[in-house]
Amino acid sequence: MLYFILRRLLYLVPVWVGISLVAFLLTNLTPGDPARLALQRELGRQPTTEETAAAREQMGLNDPAPVRYVNWLGDALTGDLGTSYRTGTPVLESLAERFPNTLQIAGIGLLLAIVIAIPLGVLAAVYRQGAVDHFSRIFALLGASMPSYWIAYLLILLFSVRLGVLPVAGSQTWQHAVMPALTLGIGGSASLMRLTRSETLETLNQDYIRTARAKGLRSPAVLTRHALRNTMIPISTVLGMRFAGMLGGAVIVETIFSWPGIGKLMVDAIFDRDYPMIQGFVLFMGTAFLLINLVVDLGYGLIDPRIRLARS
Amino acid sequence: MIQTTSSAPLAGAILSGSDERLGDAWRPKRFTALRAVFQDRSAVLGLAILVLVTLVAVFARFIAPYDPAALDPTANLAPPSSEHWLGTDNLGRDLFSRLVYGSRWTLGAASLAAAGIVLLGVTIGMLAGYFGGIIDDLLMRLVDVLLAFPSIVLALAIVGMLGPSLTNVLIGMVAVWWVDYARVVRGLTLRVVQNDYVLSAHCCGCGHRRMVLHHVLPNVIPSVIVLATLELGSLMLAISGLSFLGLGAQPPTPEWGTMLNDGRLFFLNAPQLMMYPGIAITLVVLGCNLLGDGLRDALDPRY
């Protein structure tokens, strides 16, 4: 197991360097001179050529790109992702402050997706071609086809306008988290359910299930003790990807519900042309996803010895 | 050239499939597969939806009763009536006409993005798979890095840096979404180049370009078509999502995501402004998903 963990950790290094390169190169996409833009914001007027040249020198923009990358990487590794153009606060601080809010709705969303998708998927597989299977198919198709922002507005229409039980936007109480999480959960449950169904179907066709039935075990025991455990292995990896997807999808949902997470921070940064914030967001999210994948892989290795013993 | 008329099942099946499955996969069964698609009622429904919406987009000028940008200040936020079938928006523009013209933007943007993605993904995947070695290593490391992000995050950052516009959204999408195709196509290419006919073509003095274009590409295309159909829906959702955030098509463009965004402020008084564009997007994405599922089932009957 130790060997497996070490190998997995080593693999992280090149990918993280790649992620940092992507984040670094992104700034080269900005139209115009970053020094000039920063000065313009600071002074509130067009800077002179001399002022811009001095700022370029001070910001190290005259160095060759590899030097700038190494300097930037050094700063990033020590927790300095620059300061936001908009608020003047350190980028990492803003991201770290908002991240728990995003984790909260994505976490509840994932939980909702599991609660909806896994029982429905298993039932659809067990009663294949039955009523539950047909319902699950329609649910999955609609869930995968409806835009999340539209689901969000349908939820607002139902829960806030018609029934008046949930607040529309904000983050003061726990009720505020319900609709953002539900929006993420509905979108995530559609594909999760189809996967649960197909995996369960595949497991139920295995020889060891026939053996279990042949030795006289009743259906519920076969299902829970033999089939479900094996079905859960592939599903657990997909859960990690779903969670990462929900963190990404939170951008739209947070904007609709004015939920103060990092997705909303990012959208605000885009409209304010807050380039250090956008760059910091990419590095931060890239790192977060890498860590989520690491946890999932390690967990996967823990459940399934075949994975940790494979030496490919 | 019998191989060029054969059809491969979904790439995933090939990548994970056993050798017997692969042996099956290269038989010329495209027509059987097509027949299977046409026997699948939901796939036919999906195809019908897509054909219908494409026709609407092409003949928008003859279908829409009004100019999508024509203002009618006397009929702001009018409810549906015989004059305005689906009502009007806050500036008095006819909602039905805007939806009809919007199909051009939504379908057109998704198709353009898909074309760019397929072109880039197939080229990179074939290069990596065909030449192998250091080219393969470098390209696949790039794929690993891009796969470390959920696609929408990186696309969003690229749009953020370039500035909001539909063109930049398309650039962002193509720059990020090609990785799936590159991986699948690389895997398929690796399988194809092991075939005897590739060796024999090589022995006959066939050059790299001819080999890739005449022997590898035709074997890769069927799987790419399935993948593209399956992904067209999610592409459409992503593009209209970015437009909804105000980062893609800008008002007064009648793109469906932009229309939903425009309708946000009025959705309490005039919920139709959000309802109909939402239904339109859902319907088209549903069409893509139904057809994609049908194609996959026909070519890969495991599920």
Interface residues (C-beta under 8 A of the other chain):
Chain A: P14 V15 G18 I19 L21 V22 L26 T27 L29 T30 P31 L141 L142 A144 S145 M146 P147 S148 Y149 W150 Y153 L154 I156 L157 V161 S198 L201 A244 G245 L247 G248 G249 V251 I252 T255 M266 V267 A269 I270 F271 R273 Y275 I278 Q279 F281 V282 M285 G286 F289 L290 N293
Chain B: R141 L142 D144 V145 L146 A148 F149 P150 S151 I152 V153 L154 L156 A157 I158 V159 G160 M161 L162 G163 P164 G233 L237 S240 G241 F244 L245 G246 L247 G257 L260 R264 F267 L268 P271 M274 G278 I281 T282 L283 V285 L286 N289 L290 Y303
